[in-house]
């Protein structure tokens, strides 16, 4: 990467950000501009940290961002703007960039739990291994423990209970992922629990009831667990294979993404808790309850691949010029008397970009 060329291309916006951050008072348009430049420069700094060995440039730009951050959080809409940015960019992008990890986790979980259910149902050795009793009518019969688990407590208290429990499980999966083995054990124990319950309900001829109670909330709830597990494993793998970054830098970056996912999953699990507390035990027809669960899952997947994918492509597009830097070409826009002029700089050539600029009117 040509650091000098990259700095030249973006220096005006960095200087503008620094200028706005130092002003005592900002107009409405200036406050909006400050927020936009702050986000853009944060992304540019992240790219520089992964491509540039120039500590002086990184330190200087970090100082500018530190000043700007204080002003962004101090503006009237700063906090809400940050929340909006988290919901529309940070969280969905983190989900999107790690989707292969949690999709693989989901596929493996479903395969293992299905295999366990089939094995347990047809094997006395499996029952003995897992300590499963022969008489399970108290669990599987209509009105048994499997069903009353969802109805024996008030809806709101039950929803709050499962929300906090699931959030705790997700947090453990995320942050023990750096060791890999603990999160694999956690996922296996959850797969075993699902497999045993499915096997026993199938033996009792009540597999329809099993899915009728699991699918309304379980699709979104388990997806959140898969996301937590996959992101946790990705964090652990980053420690093993940091790529182009140093191990410390790579783990720190992935750790920030993991923390973003952890915070966002609190909201996802809140929704699944509401579904488990109010929809699953409701008197609605089974088909309607399952449809509500599938709708929630579809909305989550759209959030990841629609919102998150678009935000990730937008973020990457803002830095597409990195490929030009690496291949030895850079286009720099200079403003001369209100007209756009483009200068092409090729590697190995000496070029000067001369322009008479006017203050930014953004």
Secondary structure as UniProt FT lines:
FT   HELIX           3..22
FT   HELIX           28..51
FT   HELIX           55..74
FT   TURN            76..77
FT   HELIX           78..85
FT   HELIX           86..90
FT   HELIX           91..97
FT   HELIX           99..122
FT   HELIX           124..130
FT   HELIX           137..140
FT   TURN            142..143
FT   HELIX           145..148
FT   TURN            149..151
FT   HELIX           155..175
FT   HELIX           177..179
FT   HELIX           181..203
FT   TURN            204..205
FT   HELIX           207..240
FT   TURN            243..244
FT   HELIX           247..274
FT   HELIX           275..279
FT   TURN            280..281
FT   HELIX           286..302
FT   HELIX           303..308
FT   HELIX           309..317
FT   TURN            318..320
FT   HELIX           321..327
FT   STRAND          329..336
FT   TURN            337..338
FT   STRAND          339..346
FT   TURN            347..348
//
